[in-house]
Amino acid sequence: MVEEKQQRETVNTRAQEILNEQMDEVKDMNKMVKYTKIASIRDKQLRQKSMIREMHVQEEKRKDLMWEIERLKVVKCQDDKQRVKKAEQREVCQVMVEQMKEKERKRL
């Protein structure tokens, strides 16, 4: 008897739900609920897309910075080599000037 009563209540509840779903207001509410779910999913996807784009931009900036650091290292190395080369050339010129002075003294 208790089981029959529970079963009848379940059937009645389900029948009432079906009747409610047939009402226009319920249909409109269901549409609104579905739209809200869709909109929240869309917003989440847009946020993810924006985050991915921002991560990509940051990665590109990081790579650009690394390339610039490497370029500056190469430029510094080349400048150092040129500085050493110029210093060596000055030394060679000074030696040549000294030799020329020495020859001039010997000639006199």
Buried (B, 14 or more C-beta within 10 A) or exposed (E): EEEEEEEEEEEEEEEEEEEEEEEEEEEEEEEEEEEEEEEEEEEEEEEEEEEEEEEEEEEEEEEEEEEEEEEEEEEEEEEEEEEEEEEEEEEEEEEEEEEEEEEEEEEE
